[in-house]
Amino acid sequence: MLLVNKASIDLQNAPEQTALIHASWHGRTDIVKLLLKYNASIDLQDKVGYQALHYASHWNHTDIVKALLKNKAFIDSKSHYGMTALIVASSNGCSAIVQLLLKNKASIDLQDNGGNTALIIASRMGLPEIVQLLLKNKALVDLQCHSGWTALTWASREGHTDIVKLLLEYKPSIDIKDERGRTALTWASGYSHTDIVKLLKKAENNHLVLVLVYKGAACMGSLIAGMLLIAYNT
């Protein structure tokens, strides 16, 4: 009745939340669809910079996320802390929302104000299903936050062996140093994560073998080329 009588649909309360934001936060799909029908402003932000899409993603309200995206919510909008809906959903382990956002072309490698990506946060928090989703969708595995930490650094420090295994399948640089010169191996060793130390050392050795093989092949290639050149000129 209020909407029919042209109540101001975008009024904001003290935390600067609109009716659409509030309904999205609390999972009221029917109300969200009604507000959208009456042209509620979909991308208004509250006092922390969250939009309706942020809250629906945070609380795993899949149907609301679908409705907001269908009505062209800005998928890569950042909060005042640089959080996108994808980062929010990833940090809360909302795999269905992550899949939905990625399907709708969310930018996978955007960083928050600390330089953290969705992959870095999911790796830090020990969320293997989210990590796998992001890696399969080509998240950059070696991006560093502002302190120099990568997804591998965090997973190694926190003892998330399953995530370290996942990350290593995508050939990360295992020798990347943080701002204090520490690597993933440094952290894993310092926290006595024995299984992770073994995994990192094995990856390190495999990388060394590949380098030696490559150099050997290059040398052999040069030798063969030289022999062919001599044969050609004689």
Residue, then its C-alpha position, 0 to 999 in steps of 0.5 A: m500500500l505504501l509503494v502504491n501511494k508513492a512512499s519514498i522507496d529510497l529513504q535511508n535510516a540512521p545506518e543509511q540503509t534503504a528498504l532494499i538493503h534491509a530486505s536483502w540482508h534479511g533474506r526477504t526475497d518477496i519484498v526485494k522483488l516488490l521493491l525492484k518492481y517499483n524501481a528501488s535504486i539498486d546500487l545505493q550504499d549504506k554507511v560502510g559502503y555495502q549495497a544490497l548485493h553485498y548483504a545478500s552475498h554475505w548471508n547466502h541469499t541465492d534467490i536475492v542475488k539472482a534477482l539483483l543481478k537480473n536487475k543489473a546490480f553493479i557486480d564489482s561495487k566496492s565497500h569503503y573497505g574495498m570489499t566486493a560481493l565476490i570477496v564477501a561471499s568467498s570469505n563466508g564460504c558461500s560457494a553457490i553465491v561465488q559460482l553465481l557471481l563468477k557466472n555473471k562475470a564478477s572480476i575475480d582478482l579485485q583487491d580490497n583496501g589491504g590488497n587481499t583478493a577473494l583467493i587470498i582470503a579464502s586460502r587464509m580462512g581454510l575454505p577449500e571449496i571456494v579456493q578450488l572454484l576460484l582457481k578453476n576460474k583462473a584467479l591469479v595465484d601469485l597476487q600479493c596483498h600490501s604486506g606481500w602475502t600470497a594465497l600460498t603464504w597464508a595457507s602455509r602459515e595457517g596450516h591448511t594442508d588441503i589448500v596448499k595442495l590445491l594451490l600447488e597444482y596451479k604452479p605458484s611461485i613458492d619463493i615469493k617473500d613478504e615485506r619482512g622477507r619470509t616465504a611460505l616455507t618460512w612460515a610453515s617451518g616456524y609453525s611446525h606444519t610438517d606436512i606442508v613443509k614436505l609439500l613445499k620442499k617437494a615442489e621446490n625440488n620438482h621446480l629445480v629438476l624442471v629448470l635443470v632439464y630445461k637448461g640441459a635441453a637448451c644446451m643440447g639444442s645449441l649443440i645440435a644446431g652447431m653441428l648442423l651448421i658445421a655440416y651445412n657449411t662443409 
